[in-house]
Amino acid sequence: MRHATSDRLDAIEPLLDQVRGIDGIVEKTRGHFYRGSRGCLHFHEDGDDLYADVRIDTDDFERVRVTTQAEQRRLVRRLRAAS
């Protein structure tokens, strides 16, 4: 599994735009988001699947699949609820 390439990030630009609109979350480099000084979200790809490493209420990242639009909506809901 590797970090998401620029092409894969292009494919999820609508998701990235939604995350950019969440209060308290800042994109330091494309596809790498922070709350304060701590990373809270970045993306990986594995074959045709895309995953988000997200840190919401813990010190550890949780890997969640975000290949489908439904999975992406779930991620955005979780991030908004934690804001």
N, C-alpha and C positions, 0 to 999 in steps of 0.2 A: 504494500500500500504506500502510495506516495502523496505528497502534497498536491493539491489540485493545480493543474496547469492553467495558464492564461485562457486557453481555449475553453476549458471546462468552466472557468469562472464566467466567461462570456455567456455560456449557455444558461447560467443561473443568475444573470444580471437582475431580473425582476426580484428574486429573493434577496440579493445583496441590497437593492434599493429599499426593500421593506426593513431590513435590519438597520440600515443607515438612518431610518426615520424613528428608531426607538430611542427615547430619552435615556441618556446616561451611557449609551454605547457609541464608541468612536472607532472608526476604521483607520488604523495607523498605516498599514500597507494594504493593498488590494486583497480583500478576502480574509484579512486578519483583524479581528475586532477586540476591543478592550473596554473594560469598565474600570475607570481610574487607571491605575498602573498595572492592572492584572489582565492578562489575556483571557478572553471569555469565549471566543469562537474562531475556528479556522476550519478549512475543508481539506479532505483527502479524496482520492479516487482509487478505485480498485476495479479494473475492467470497465464495464458499463455503469457501475454503481458509483454514487457519490455519497460521501459521509461527512458529517459535521462533528468535530470535537467541540463540545460545548461544556462550559463550566457555569453552573447557575447557583446552586446552594451548597457546594462542597469545595474542597481544595483540589479535587481531582477532575480531570476532564472525563466526560461521558461521550462515547462515540454513538451517534445515531444516524441512521440512513436517511438521506434527503434526496433520493433519486426521483421520486414522484412529487407531483404538486401537492398531494395530500400530506406527504411527509414534510414537505417544506412549510406548509401552513401550520402543522403541529409545532414545528420548531419555532416559528414566529410567535405563535400563541404562548409558548413557554417563556420565550425571552421577554415578551410584553408583560406577562404576569409577574415576572421577577423584577421588573423595573420599579 
